[in-house]
Amino acid sequence: MNIYTTDKIRNVVLLGHGGCGKTSLAEAAGYLAGITSRMGKVSDGNTISDFGKEEIKRNFSIATSVIALEWGDCKINLIDSPGFFDFAGEAEEAASAADAAIIVVNGKAGIEVGTEKAWALCEKYKLPRMIYVSNMDIDNASFRQVVEDLTAKYGKKMAPFHLPIRENEKFVGYINVITEQGYRWEGKEVKECEVPDYNKENLGICRDTLMEAVAETSEDLMDRYFGGETFSEAEIRAALRTSVNDCSIVPMTMGSNTLCQGVYTLLDDIVKYLPSPENRTVAGVSLKTNEVFEANYDFSKPKSAYIWKTIVDPFIGKYSLIKVYSGVFKAGDEIYNKDKEVEEKIGKLYVLQGNKPYEVSELHAGDIGAIAKLTAARTGNTLSTKANTVQYGKVELPVPYTYRRYKAVNKQDIDKISQSLQKMMHEDLTLKNVNDSENSQLLLYGMSEQHLDIVASRLENEYKVKIELSMPKVAYRETINKKSDVEYKYKKQSGGHGQYGHVKMTFEPSGDITQPYIFEQIVVGGAVPKNFFPAVEKGLQDSVQRGPLAAYPVVGVKAVLYDGSYHPVDSSEMAFKMATIQAFKKGFMDAKPVLLEPIMSLKVTVPDANTGDVMGDLNKRRGRVLGMNPTSDGRQTVEAEVPMSTIFNYCTELRSMTGGAGEYSYEFARYEQCPSDVQEKEVAARAAKVAENATEE
């Protein structure tokens, strides 16, 4: 692989709905660029970009991959991102590293939810974009329909650069709108042909639209346009490049990935119209001066880079994927990682073609490459030099809200599972491993149930450890609703010193469920000596850990020690502690105990048409809808309060209701008393577990 300067680099991300043809497009591009001698297929599991075991097994992309192509005198870093929403973090990272995007639309399916999400991602990162309509070799694929639908949705900025030629329902060629020339495929060759009569009217409309866009780029061109002059091809291309770069025009083209038709012209158009990094801006903060550091992909400035992704593979090792923001990175350079406050030496620099690394001597500003074995480095870290330390902002990734409880199938694998998950979390920042010690469970957070299933499958197949996923325990709490008055005498005699502790106590609601208990003593006359008061409180501390009702933590109890008795020889701290524990059990159960359940504040953003379904579903989940607010993109945000126990499967249900268009987030609001049926179910489950444990013993 040659070394490329900033102006000769194109960083392009492939975005679109799952299954629209991104991976097969990348495969066709790799074949045309000479990376492979034959095209692989997703169904055969032999494509350049889908190389992971799970990707091969499931026939869809799970992780982002980079394919460095040499095309003419330029280098195209093609970034193939997953289309399924379970891996939205991967697409986010890919878009953050790109300078432009190709949104792939299935010519048969048309605009899908993933198309809209891809467009929104381009808007977020202000990425110039092109639309590539795939599957044009399929009978009922319609380029015209996709153009009309996208124009209706996003306005007149949609500009077809090519039009399809069809004969006998077959895709046989295309028309270049700029040159007004037809081309026909004959085997592997492309030959000029006449524009068919049925295409001429549409060609005229598309050509006029392009010429208007060209004229609008400068006053001089506008005057010439209204004067009836025609523009040269060079003028048209230069003006269109400007319009594409400022996102006022979105070129549209089409092809067949499997037949490798239309991909050659797409690669040409990437080089001609999409921006190199020198046309983009990026800035960080200089930690030496506390001023803005305008990196702007300038090779002459001090070197700096951002780690936008990490690959940790059991076989090929660890690679930190970087985008060079300024300067030139060379093998052997000393670099400083401010986030980890370590200085490391670059051993070797690589560019990637799927899972194959190719060593290079240097990477110029704007280029994407990889550094192997940076032990401290993590995704989101900034690399610079100690002399000119720079910090760049981290990419904002989606928050994982779906979680499951997991446990090791073999207990001896617990440490290995933890280490394996740690490696996977370096790769995937939307995966989180949480130790919920309060409820004695290990939790795995991800973007969806499928995401977590794939994690479990990867652990088994790649790291050789097995976990079981199950529904997590809900963090219920126990409290009381009325006052009780109890006494308990703990007395044991077994020869010699015995045990004696006697307490009289009241238990009532404290009114503060943020505290487990409040302890007071109003003993008079020394019925219980002061030195035993701490033992009584210790008994309370132990008791509130697992309540008598269903073994959940106790909150909001006020305990008052008002009387008791002691024995001058047999009384001890242990005796008073045990007396308190037994008094608590009896007093708690006498004081109308109830379960409290966590209530979450839920926000669900959906298209207008889905609000009725969403609110109906929330009612089934015992939710209370608080209101609806319109969003800036024409959707509605439904706000509700929902019991935590009812939203474990919400991700799947919401996608089913909205076709994947719905999004949600939640946070803890407060605790509320459970309905009686929920409480009875939990108490019965607790009793069954106690009986099961007793049987085993």
Number of C-alpha atoms within 10 A of each C-alpha: 13 11 14 18 19 23 17 20 25 27 27 27 29 29 31 31 23 22 18 25 26 30 28 25 22 23 29 29 24 25 18 20 18 13 18 15 10 12 20 19 17 22 12 10 20 14 21 26 29 27 20 18 14 20 17 18 13 14 16 19 25 24 24 24 25 27 24 24 25 19 18 12 10 19 24 24 23 27 30 29 29 29 30 19 20 19 23 21 25 28 26 23 21 27 28 22 25 24 27 28 28 30 25 29 28 27 27 20 14 20 20 18 17 24 23 17 19 24 20 13 18 25 13 12 15 18 26 25 30 28 26 28 28 31 26 25 20 14 14 13 20 19 26 13 14 21 21 13 13 18 14 11 12 11 11 15 18 23 23 26 21 27 22 24 19 17 10 7 12 14 21 17 23 25 24 19 21 18 13 14 14 22 19 19 16 10 7 9 8 14 11 13 14 11 17 12 9 9 15 13 10 14 22 13 11 19 20 13 16 24 19 14 20 24 20 16 16 11 10 10 21 17 13 13 17 11 9 8 11 13 15 10 11 9 13 19 17 14 22 25 20 17 21 22 23 15 18 17 24 23 26 22 26 27 28 22 24 17 15 18 24 23 22 15 15 21 17 13 17 21 20 14 21 27 26 27 26 19 13 15 13 14 17 19 17 16 16 11 11 10 11 13 19 16 24 19 30 22 22 12 17 18 26 29 29 24 25 24 25 25 24 18 16 11 7 12 10 20 26 24 25 27 26 29 32 26 21 23 25 17 17 14 16 16 22 22 24 19 14 12 10 13 17 18 13 17 14 18 21 22 25 20 20 20 17 15 19 15 16 17 14 21 26 26 30 33 31 30 27 25 22 19 17 16 11 13 22 23 22 20 23 27 28 26 17 17 11 16 22 29 22 19 12 14 15 11 14 14 17 18 18 20 24 22 20 18 17 18 12 10 10 10 16 16 11 15 21 13 13 19 22 15 17 20 18 18 22 21 21 21 23 17 17 12 12 13 8 10 14 9 15 16 21 21 20 25 21 20 20 13 20 20 15 15 19 19 18 20 19 14 13 15 16 13 20 18 20 12 17 12 13 17 14 15 16 23 26 26 29 25 18 13 17 19 17 17 20 21 20 21 16 13 10 7 6 6 11 15 20 24 27 24 24 20 22 21 27 23 20 19 12 13 18 10 13 20 23 18 16 15 16 9 17 11 7 11 14 24 13 11 10 19 19 13 20 24 22 18 23 23 17 14 22 23 15 15 22 21 23 21 18 23 21 27 24 22 25 20 25 18 21 16 19 20 17 21 13 8 10 16 21 18 19 18 24 32 27 26 24 31 22 21 26 25 16 18 26 30 16 17 19 14 18 21 26 23 22 19 21 21 19 25 20 19 22 24 17 12 11 18 21 10 12 20 18 12 16 21 13 10 17 13 22 17 18 11 10 15 11 14 12 7 8 10 17 21 22 21 21 20 22 23 23 22 19 15 18 17 15 18 19 14 16 21 14 12 16 18 13 19 19 23 15 17 14 18 13 14 14 15 19 14 16 17 13 11 9 13 19 15 12 18 17 14 13 17 15 12 12 11 12 11 10 9 8 6 6
